[in-house]
Amino acid sequence: MVVGVVKLLIFIPSSNNLKAKRMVLCSLKSRLRNNLNISITKLDNYNK
């Protein structure tokens, strides 16, 4: 079994509110899950 950990800090300049950030992140997470069959978790850094 291969286990890897990656921590990403993503800057989304076009989003000006929390709802827009969540929409972009949800789309990115679903594409990564479908294409790479990986598990993703999120941290509480939406407000930055």
C-alpha positions as a Markdown table, in Angstrom:
| # | Residue | x | y | z |
|---|---|---|---|---|
| 1 | Met | 0.0 | 0.0 | 0.0 |
| 2 | Val | 1.4 | 3.4 | -1.0 |
| 3 | Val | 0.5 | 6.4 | 1.3 |
| 4 | Gly | 1.4 | 10.0 | 0.4 |
| 5 | Val | 0.6 | 13.3 | 2.0 |
| 6 | Val | 0.4 | 16.6 | 0.2 |
| 7 | Lys | -0.4 | 19.9 | 1.6 |
| 8 | Leu | -1.5 | 22.6 | -0.9 |
| 9 | Leu | -2.2 | 26.3 | -0.4 |
| 10 | Ile | -4.5 | 27.4 | -3.3 |
| 11 | Phe | -5.0 | 31.1 | -4.1 |
| 12 | Ile | -8.2 | 31.8 | -6.0 |
| 13 | Pro | -8.0 | 35.4 | -7.1 |
| 14 | Ser | -11.4 | 35.5 | -9.0 |
| 15 | Ser | -13.5 | 34.5 | -5.9 |
| 16 | Asn | -14.5 | 37.3 | -3.7 |
| 17 | Asn | -16.7 | 35.4 | -1.2 |
| 18 | Leu | -16.8 | 32.1 | 0.6 |
| 19 | Lys | -19.4 | 30.6 | -1.6 |
| 20 | Ala | -17.3 | 31.1 | -4.7 |
| 21 | Lys | -14.3 | 29.6 | -3.1 |
| 22 | Arg | -16.2 | 26.5 | -2.0 |
| 23 | Met | -17.6 | 26.0 | -5.5 |
| 24 | Val | -14.1 | 26.1 | -7.0 |
| 25 | Leu | -12.7 | 23.7 | -4.4 |
| 26 | Cys | -15.6 | 21.3 | -4.7 |
| 27 | Ser | -15.1 | 21.2 | -8.5 |
| 28 | Leu | -11.4 | 20.6 | -8.1 |
| 29 | Lys | -11.9 | 17.9 | -5.5 |
| 30 | Ser | -14.4 | 16.0 | -7.6 |
| 31 | Arg | -12.2 | 16.1 | -10.7 |
| 32 | Leu | -9.2 | 14.8 | -8.7 |
| 33 | Arg | -11.3 | 12.0 | -7.1 |
| 34 | Asn | -12.6 | 10.9 | -10.5 |
| 35 | Asn | -9.4 | 11.0 | -12.4 |
| 36 | Leu | -6.9 | 9.8 | -9.8 |
| 37 | Asn | -9.0 | 7.8 | -7.4 |
| 38 | Ile | -7.6 | 9.6 | -4.3 |
| 39 | Ser | -9.0 | 10.7 | -1.0 |
| 40 | Ile | -9.1 | 14.4 | -0.2 |
| 41 | Thr | -9.8 | 16.3 | 3.0 |
| 42 | Lys | -10.0 | 20.0 | 3.6 |
| 43 | Leu | -8.8 | 22.3 | 6.4 |
| 44 | Asp | -10.5 | 25.3 | 7.9 |
| 45 | Asn | -8.6 | 28.0 | 5.9 |
| 46 | Tyr | -11.5 | 29.2 | 3.7 |
| 47 | Asn | -11.6 | 32.6 | 5.2 |
| 48 | Lys | -8.0 | 33.7 | 4.2 |
